Amino acid sequence: IAVVASGAIPPLVGLLKASMSDVQKQAARALHNLTSKNVDNKVAVIEAGAVPRLLSLMKHGAPAVREQAVGVLRNLTGGGKPENKAAVAEANAIPTLITVLRMVSPEVQVHIAVILY
């Protein structure tokens, strides 16, 4: 919570656009952890503009980056506020996730299935 209170979410979201996949992965991992079971953090991540960047990583990111990005998306759409799932859907997530479904590992496919549910 101290991390979020210090304003860390917007810079982490910004790092999702980094040119190095390791930076993208670690930023997504941090957002994944911050959105686990914390409704306020989920809202903050959505409001910081993470969803379009996460979806871009699902299409163009390295496999390790996709694993973290899909975890954030799953956290954002699960539990908490129904508005979060709607915000993800409004960002064109459904066609994007269906498109990448065939290109990702079985573990990522499971997460996508849960998001689409």
C-alpha positions as a Markdown table, in Angstrom:
| # | Residue | x | y | z |
|---|---|---|---|---|
| 1 | Ile | 0.0 | 0.0 | 0.0 |
| 2 | Ala | 2.9 | 2.4 | 0.7 |
| 3 | Val | 4.1 | 1.8 | -2.9 |
| 4 | Val | 0.8 | 2.8 | -4.3 |
| 5 | Ala | 0.4 | 5.8 | -1.9 |
| 6 | Ser | 3.8 | 7.0 | -3.1 |
| 7 | Gly | 2.5 | 7.3 | -6.6 |
| 8 | Ala | 4.3 | 4.2 | -8.1 |
| 9 | Ile | 1.5 | 2.9 | -10.3 |
| 10 | Pro | 1.8 | 5.5 | -13.2 |
| 11 | Pro | 5.5 | 5.1 | -13.5 |
| 12 | Leu | 5.2 | 1.3 | -13.5 |
| 13 | Val | 2.5 | 1.6 | -16.2 |
| 14 | Gly | 4.9 | 3.8 | -18.2 |
| 15 | Leu | 7.6 | 1.1 | -18.0 |
| 16 | Leu | 5.3 | -1.3 | -19.8 |
| 17 | Lys | 6.3 | 0.7 | -22.9 |
| 18 | Ala | 10.1 | 0.2 | -22.3 |
| 19 | Ser | 12.2 | -1.1 | -25.1 |
| 20 | Met | 13.7 | -3.9 | -23.1 |
| 21 | Ser | 11.5 | -6.9 | -22.4 |
| 22 | Asp | 13.1 | -7.5 | -19.0 |
| 23 | Val | 11.9 | -4.0 | -17.9 |
| 24 | Gln | 8.4 | -4.7 | -19.3 |
| 25 | Lys | 8.3 | -8.1 | -17.5 |
| 26 | Gln | 9.3 | -6.6 | -14.1 |
| 27 | Ala | 6.9 | -3.7 | -14.5 |
| 28 | Ala | 4.1 | -6.1 | -15.3 |
| 29 | Arg | 5.1 | -8.4 | -12.4 |
| 30 | Ala | 5.0 | -5.5 | -10.0 |
| 31 | Leu | 1.5 | -4.5 | -11.3 |
| 32 | His | 0.5 | -8.2 | -11.1 |
| 33 | Asn | 1.4 | -8.2 | -7.4 |
| 34 | Leu | -0.1 | -4.9 | -6.6 |
| 35 | Thr | -3.5 | -5.9 | -8.2 |
| 36 | Ser | -3.7 | -9.2 | -6.4 |
| 37 | Lys | -6.7 | -9.0 | -4.0 |
| 38 | Asn | -6.6 | -5.2 | -3.8 |
| 39 | Val | -9.6 | -3.4 | -5.4 |
| 40 | Asp | -8.2 | 0.1 | -5.0 |
| 41 | Asn | -5.0 | -0.9 | -6.7 |
| 42 | Lys | -7.0 | -2.4 | -9.6 |
| 43 | Val | -8.9 | 0.8 | -10.1 |
| 44 | Ala | -5.6 | 2.8 | -9.9 |
| 45 | Val | -3.9 | 0.6 | -12.5 |
| 46 | Ile | -6.9 | 0.9 | -14.9 |
| 47 | Glu | -7.0 | 4.7 | -14.4 |
| 48 | Ala | -3.3 | 4.9 | -15.1 |
| 49 | Gly | -4.0 | 3.6 | -18.6 |
| 50 | Ala | -2.4 | 0.1 | -18.2 |
| 51 | Val | -5.0 | -1.9 | -20.1 |
| 52 | Pro | -4.1 | -0.8 | -23.7 |
| 53 | Arg | -0.4 | -1.2 | -22.9 |
| 54 | Leu | -1.0 | -4.7 | -21.4 |
| 55 | Leu | -3.0 | -5.7 | -24.5 |
| 56 | Ser | -0.2 | -4.5 | -26.7 |
| 57 | Leu | 2.2 | -6.6 | -24.7 |
| 58 | Met | -0.1 | -9.6 | -25.2 |
| 59 | Lys | 0.2 | -9.1 | -29.0 |
| 60 | His | 3.8 | -8.1 | -29.3 |
| 61 | Gly | 5.6 | -9.0 | -26.0 |
| 62 | Ala | 8.1 | -11.7 | -25.3 |
| 63 | Pro | 6.6 | -14.9 | -23.8 |
| 64 | Ala | 7.8 | -14.1 | -20.3 |
| 65 | Val | 6.2 | -10.6 | -20.6 |
| 66 | Arg | 2.9 | -12.1 | -21.8 |
| 67 | Glu | 2.8 | -14.3 | -18.8 |
| 68 | Gln | 3.0 | -11.3 | -16.5 |
| 69 | Ala | 0.7 | -9.1 | -18.6 |
| 70 | Val | -2.1 | -11.8 | -18.7 |
| 71 | Gly | -1.8 | -12.1 | -14.9 |
| 72 | Val | -2.4 | -8.4 | -14.5 |
| 73 | Leu | -5.4 | -8.5 | -16.8 |
| 74 | Arg | -6.8 | -11.5 | -14.9 |
| 75 | Asn | -6.4 | -9.7 | -11.6 |
| 76 | Leu | -8.1 | -6.6 | -13.1 |
| 77 | Thr | -11.1 | -8.6 | -14.3 |
| 78 | Gly | -11.5 | -10.9 | -11.3 |
| 79 | Gly | -13.2 | -10.0 | -8.1 |
| 80 | Gly | -14.0 | -6.5 | -6.9 |
| 81 | Lys | -15.8 | -4.1 | -9.1 |
| 82 | Pro | -17.7 | -5.1 | -12.2 |
| 83 | Glu | -16.7 | -1.8 | -13.7 |
| 84 | Asn | -13.1 | -3.1 | -14.0 |
| 85 | Lys | -14.1 | -6.0 | -16.3 |
| 86 | Ala | -16.1 | -3.5 | -18.3 |
| 87 | Ala | -13.1 | -1.2 | -18.6 |
| 88 | Val | -11.0 | -4.0 | -19.9 |
| 89 | Ala | -13.6 | -5.1 | -22.4 |
| 90 | Glu | -14.0 | -1.5 | -23.6 |
| 91 | Ala | -10.3 | -1.4 | -24.4 |
| 92 | Asn | -10.9 | -4.0 | -27.1 |
| 93 | Ala | -9.6 | -6.8 | -25.0 |
| 94 | Ile | -11.8 | -9.5 | -26.2 |
| 95 | Pro | -10.8 | -9.5 | -29.9 |
| 96 | Thr | -7.1 | -9.0 | -28.9 |
| 97 | Leu | -7.2 | -11.9 | -26.4 |
| 98 | Ile | -8.9 | -14.2 | -28.9 |
| 99 | Thr | -6.3 | -13.3 | -31.5 |
| 100 | Val | -3.4 | -14.2 | -29.3 |
| 101 | Leu | -5.0 | -17.3 | -27.9 |
| 102 | Arg | -3.3 | -19.5 | -30.4 |
| 103 | Met | 0.1 | -17.9 | -30.1 |
| 104 | Val | 0.6 | -18.3 | -26.3 |
| 105 | Ser | 1.6 | -21.0 | -23.9 |
| 106 | Pro | -1.1 | -23.3 | -22.3 |
| 107 | Glu | -0.6 | -21.4 | -19.0 |
| 108 | Val | -1.4 | -18.1 | -20.6 |
| 109 | Gln | -4.3 | -19.7 | -22.5 |
| 110 | Val | -5.8 | -20.7 | -19.1 |
| 111 | His | -5.6 | -17.1 | -17.8 |
| 112 | Ile | -7.2 | -15.8 | -21.0 |
| 113 | Ala | -10.1 | -18.3 | -20.7 |
| 114 | Val | -10.7 | -17.0 | -17.1 |
| 115 | Ile | -10.6 | -13.4 | -18.3 |
| 116 | Leu | -13.1 | -14.1 | -21.1 |
| 117 | Tyr | -15.4 | -15.9 | -18.6 |
